[in-house]
Amino acid sequence: MRPPVRRSLEDDPSSGIDVRRVRAVLSMGGVPWQDLDDAMQQVRLKLLEQSSAETINNSAAWTAVVASRVAVDWHRRRRRHEQLRQRLVALRAPAVADTLPDPDRDLAMVVAGELDELPADQRQLLVLRFYVDLTVPQIADVLGIASGTVKSRLHAAVGRMRARLSAKGVV
């Protein structure tokens, strides 16, 4: 079954790219059909960014190269998210909690309970930083936001968590 194709993308002569060829390169690169529209937008953005910086002799060939790089990036991003998911699953394994001494287990339970009470965006940052042990630039890359934004949001999340734990008498 052929994936649905938006006619507006194919009928856009102002873009100057062969949309069917780019979609074919992305598909052959392993990008699933449900992600093709997003990948097409990434190709267009990369072409716009590079068009002012370089003189391109063969735009069709260059477009295919950019599309293949976008497909490779898609696979890398998918692999990175899969590794992150596996690390998070490993952290939630019940066998780990059973091996902790009683005071450590109690502390871990209090921290987990307070972590569950935080807003999802703050909880996500704390888990990525302190449980998955990613650096600020890695978190910024995974979430697709600026490092400065990660730092400020992480600071707010740590402060909120510290306040919640001190209210419980843990910190």
Residue pairs with C-beta under 8 A, 6 or more apart in sequence:
3 33
3 34
3 36
5 23
6 37
9 19
9 37
9 40
10 19
10 20
12 19
15 44
16 59
17 43
17 44
17 47
17 59
17 63
18 60
18 63
19 40
21 60
21 63
21 64
22 40
22 43
22 63
22 64
22 67
23 36
23 40
25 64
25 67
25 68
25 71
26 36
26 39
26 40
26 43
26 67
26 70
26 71
27 33
27 36
28 71
29 67
29 68
29 70
29 71
29 72
29 74
29 75
30 71
30 74
30 75
31 39
31 70
31 71
31 74
35 74
39 67
39 70
39 71
39 74
42 70
42 73
43 63
43 66
43 67
43 70
46 66
46 69
46 70
47 62
47 63
47 66
50 56
50 66
56 62
80 142
81 142
84 128
84 132
84 142
87 132
88 127
88 131
88 132
91 131
91 132
97 105
97 108
100 108
107 170
110 165
110 168
110 170
111 165
111 170
114 161
114 164
114 165
114 168
115 123
115 126
115 127
115 161
116 123
117 164
118 126
118 157
118 160
118 161
118 164
121 153
122 153
122 156
122 157
122 160
122 161
123 157
124 143
125 139
125 150
125 153
125 154
125 157
126 154
126 157
126 158
126 161
128 134
128 139
128 142
128 143
129 136
129 139
129 154
134 142
136 147
136 150
136 151
136 154
137 147
139 150
139 154
140 146
140 147
140 149
140 150
143 150
162 171
165 171
